[in-house]
């Protein structure tokens, strides 16, 4: 049997994520899949994406408010605004009160 490719593994995980039905289920899966530090890193990136999308703070202000490195803030901003994947944008647009 040939081991699955990285793309196949990612596709399988993405399909599994679609089966989650609640924030509690998502937290439980995150706790099973990730270390506490990995969960914090992912959660910080999401928080930074929301702050960047709001547009009220500079990168330095976000760093001061969150403690997240400016390197991470720049990376999140690049993925939010320039990269083709659009994952942040999809979820940000689906948040309650978002202007689609």
C-alpha positions as CSV (number, residue, x, y, z in Angstrom):
1,X,0.0,0.0,0.0
2,X,1.3,3.4,-0.9
3,X,1.3,6.0,1.8
4,X,-1.1,8.9,1.2
5,X,0.3,12.1,-0.2
6,X,0.3,15.3,1.9
7,X,-2.6,16.6,-0.3
8,X,-4.6,13.4,0.3
9,X,-4.0,13.7,4.1
10,X,-5.1,17.4,4.0
11,X,-8.2,16.5,2.0
12,X,-9.1,13.8,4.5
13,X,-8.7,16.2,7.4
14,X,-10.7,18.9,5.7
15,X,-13.6,16.4,5.1
16,X,-13.5,15.4,8.7
17,X,-13.6,19.1,9.9
18,X,-16.8,19.5,7.9
19,X,-18.4,16.9,10.2
20,X,-18.0,18.9,13.3
21,X,-21.3,20.2,14.7
22,X,-20.4,22.5,17.5
23,X,-17.6,24.6,19.1
24,X,-17.3,21.9,21.8
25,X,-16.7,19.3,19.2
26,X,-14.2,21.5,17.4
27,X,-12.3,22.2,20.7
28,X,-12.3,18.5,21.5
29,X,-10.8,17.7,18.1
30,X,-8.2,20.4,18.5
31,X,-7.2,19.1,21.9
32,X,-6.8,15.6,20.3
33,X,-4.9,16.8,17.3
34,X,-2.7,19.6,18.6
35,X,-0.5,20.4,21.5
36,X,-1.7,23.3,23.7
37,X,1.0,25.5,22.1
38,X,-0.2,24.6,18.6
39,X,-3.8,25.5,19.5
40,X,-2.7,28.8,21.0
41,X,-0.7,29.6,17.8
42,X,-3.6,28.8,15.6
43,X,-6.0,30.7,17.8
44,X,-3.7,33.7,17.8
45,X,-3.5,33.7,14.0
46,X,-7.3,33.7,13.8
47,X,-7.5,36.5,16.3
48,X,-5.0,38.5,14.3
49,X,-6.9,37.9,11.1
50,X,-10.1,39.3,12.8
51,X,-8.2,42.4,14.0
52,X,-6.6,43.0,10.6
53,X,-10.0,42.6,8.9
54,X,-11.5,45.2,11.2
55,X,-8.8,47.6,10.0
56,X,-8.7,49.7,13.2
57,X,-5.2,48.8,14.3
58,X,-1.7,49.0,12.9
59,X,0.6,45.9,12.9
60,X,2.5,47.5,15.9
61,X,-0.8,48.1,17.8
62,X,-1.9,44.5,17.2
63,X,1.5,43.3,18.4
64,X,1.2,45.5,21.6
65,X,-2.4,44.3,22.2
66,X,-1.8,40.6,21.6
67,X,1.9,39.9,22.1
68,X,1.9,38.1,18.7
69,X,5.1,38.7,16.8
70,X,5.1,41.2,14.0
71,X,6.4,38.4,11.7
72,X,3.2,36.4,12.4
73,X,1.0,39.5,11.9
74,X,2.6,40.2,8.5
75,X,2.2,36.5,7.5
76,X,-1.5,36.5,8.5
77,X,-2.0,39.8,6.6
78,X,-0.3,38.3,3.5
79,X,-2.6,35.3,3.6
80,X,-5.6,37.4,4.3
81,X,-5.0,39.8,1.5
82,X,-2.8,38.3,-1.2
83,X,-2.7,34.5,-1.2
84,X,-5.0,32.5,-3.3
85,X,-6.3,30.1,-0.7
86,X,-8.9,32.5,0.8
87,X,-9.5,30.5,4.0
88,X,-9.4,33.4,6.3
89,X,-11.7,35.5,4.0
90,X,-14.3,32.7,3.8
91,X,-14.7,32.5,7.5
92,X,-14.5,36.2,8.1
93,X,-17.3,36.8,5.7
94,X,-19.4,34.2,7.4
95,X,-19.1,35.7,10.9
96,X,-22.3,37.3,12.2
97,X,-22.5,40.9,11.2
98,X,-19.9,40.5,8.4
99,X,-20.5,42.5,5.3
100,X,-20.4,39.8,2.6
